[in-house]
Amino acid sequence: MDFHRVAAFLRRRVMDGKKLYKEALESGEAFRLERSEKEQGKMEQFHHDFTFHYNETFHYDEGDLGVCCTAGRTVFKVWSPPAERIELFLYKDGTADACMCKEMQRKEKGVWEFAFDESLHGMYYDFAVWMDGKSVRTADPYAVGCSCNGSRSMVVDLRLTDPEGFTADKAPAEETERIIYELHIKDFSHDRESGVPEAYRGKYKAFATVGENGELPVCMEHLKGLGVTHVHLLPFFDYASVDEAGDGNQFNWGYDPLNYNVPEGSYATDVTDGTVRIRECKEMIQALHANGIRVVMDVVYNHTYRYDSWLQRMAPEYYYRYNGDGSLADGSACGNDIAVGKHMVDNYIADSVMYWAKEYHMDGFRFDLMGLLTVELMNRIKTELDREFGEGEKILYGEPWSAADSPMESGTRAASKKNADGLMDGIAIFCDDTRDAIKGDVFKEKEPGFVNGGKGLEKEVLHAVTGWRDGGGEFCPKSCSQIINYVSAHDNFTLWDKLVMCLGVNGDEAGAADLDGFWADVLEQNKLAAFICFTCQGRLFFQAGEEFGRTKLGEGNSFRSPPRLNMLCWERVRRFEGLTDYYRQLIRLRKSLPGLCDKSPAAAERVTARSIRRPKVVSFQVERGGPLGERLLIAYNASDRPFSLSLPHGRWIVRADGRSADQRRPAQRNEIGIPPCSGVLLLREGD
């Protein structure tokens, strides 16, 4: 096959497809059937042939693309089957003119290589890739270091970037339960009340800051004392949506990939030296480990910030998905979809995950829009991580949906909720069913859930307590280990804001709470939402600041809002001390109850006697739920009236209610009163 001709044809068809689509929209009519069918058939055939021959002829599985730099040797390797020639340009820093140009050598399988018998650590580089007699300049898709804003790649001897003691760094021991805390690096310490020195606020360094007497700043002290086992950090690979040389008032969540294998520079104290971001990122992970917390990396392999990416420049049209008319697929709602399912695309993603796990000691990965990835790739990633680090050592989970439909490669299945049965046990998915049952639809700001006035949700809540293993949902996970229970995340409204808006208060008033009167109702709803989430079967996840009533003043999509709106306001920890303590107690309680920590396929069978007592009041029992095998009795009262719960025979101990989740008081009679908008957890002694 003439790959240059096919690539050129695809480029023309992409442009033709966009033009055809635009014409159809402007005319208000659907695609002209006769033409679209003809175009579709031709495009599909070319894409099939194009992909088949790339996969068959140019698959390269050595896992050594990019630059390998050691004390006495530096080897450059890139993958570009359609290239006619490739020139390597070297620079002394990130902005200087080129000081050297070398012609790379074509190898087998579409690989190009050039080697130096010396270390080029600290040099920057890029490539001129020649196709069809023209050249395009590109950075290295496999780069592990880069210049400010990522336009040039950097040669890095990675051992020279390790902080002191990093080779001995290891994850803290696993606890009885994994409890995940979702956090944005800048949010964590941007507030002056964080206790972090100004120079380190919003930076990697904030996590590694220690006072003269060994004291931790307010933010780290809070995080360490909360009891979470994993911190899930929003994307911190190099993303394109902020100017790394700009001021600290810039903000983005970071779902805009530029250099997948390089840490983001805006979180570093020096953006001019590409090694600083690497070293300080490692220091952050090392510090979290030292404080007993594992680290999960939020990864975005479903799209790139621009279609004209380094991947596209190296192998045009190979790395992306296309619709039948030749237009770019956009299941990500970000302008393009990575063509997961193609051999070298899957290699790229799997190699990238393994790189972060090995080089940065990452303890897990959260996959953005995992529904655009494939069951096959996710299972491969888990298999490779298990083989390298031990079964289940690295936690994996993701969003089991996409923003829109996307054409999958032949023979693959989307890693979506409907295909959860194909995912290996241990690859978990966010459970939006539990989320919406508890607090209401995230896309309808005033639609309530069970805790805040919603009606007819009792059955959904009782499905949720089994981890949806009872067949009550549209899907049935293999085990409770596949379910991530949560009520808020960075997307959509914070839990506090959602509860406030459902009670009819404007978003700009959401942060004005005095925690009495009206606001006391919101506080009780927040506590009940947490109580339900922490007593469901499955894994546990919550958004940073949920434990102290985090508000974004009603902004539901703050992905590029100012940092003052997004940051964690540490003064609220004092104002919401009771709520924070309640979360801390729930975490300790959860860890102490084996019946709630069970992730086996049979875990849901422990949940018995599920009952709707009256509208908005439910109860259930958990067999062998306590530390000595005791039975648990759990009830939720989301109504505005007290409820008296009859207790089965035996001596019952109240472990948690709406006020405290750190109790051991005997139930006085054969029934217990449950106040409005609260829950109760009892343990039967003597079982």
TARA-V940942 format. One record per helix or strand of 2 or more residues. SS is the DSSP state (alpha for helix, beta for strand). FROM is the first residue (numbers start at 0). LEN is the number of residues. If there is no record, write none. Layout:
BEGIN
ss: [SS/SS]
from: [FROM/FROM]
len: [LEN/LEN]
END
This chain:
BEGIN
ss: [alpha/alpha/beta/beta/beta/beta/beta/alpha/beta/beta/beta/alpha/beta/alpha/alpha/beta/alpha/alpha/alpha/alpha/alpha/beta/beta/beta/alpha/alpha/beta/alpha/alpha/beta/alpha/alpha/beta/alpha/beta/alpha/alpha/alpha/alpha/beta/alpha/alpha/alpha/beta/alpha/alpha/alpha/alpha/alpha/alpha/beta/beta/beta/beta/beta/beta/beta/beta]
from: [2/32/65/72/84/99/104/107/110/123/133/147/152/157/165/178/184/191/197/203/217/229/236/256/264/273/293/309/342/363/369/374/394/416/426/431/449/457/479/482/494/506/517/538/545/562/570/576/593/602/606/616/631/642/650/664/670/677]
len: [25/25/5/7/7/4/2/3/6/8/5/3/2/4/3/5/5/3/3/5/9/4/3/7/3/17/6/5/17/4/3/15/4/6/4/8/3/7/3/3/8/3/16/5/3/4/5/16/4/4/8/6/6/4/6/2/4/8]
END
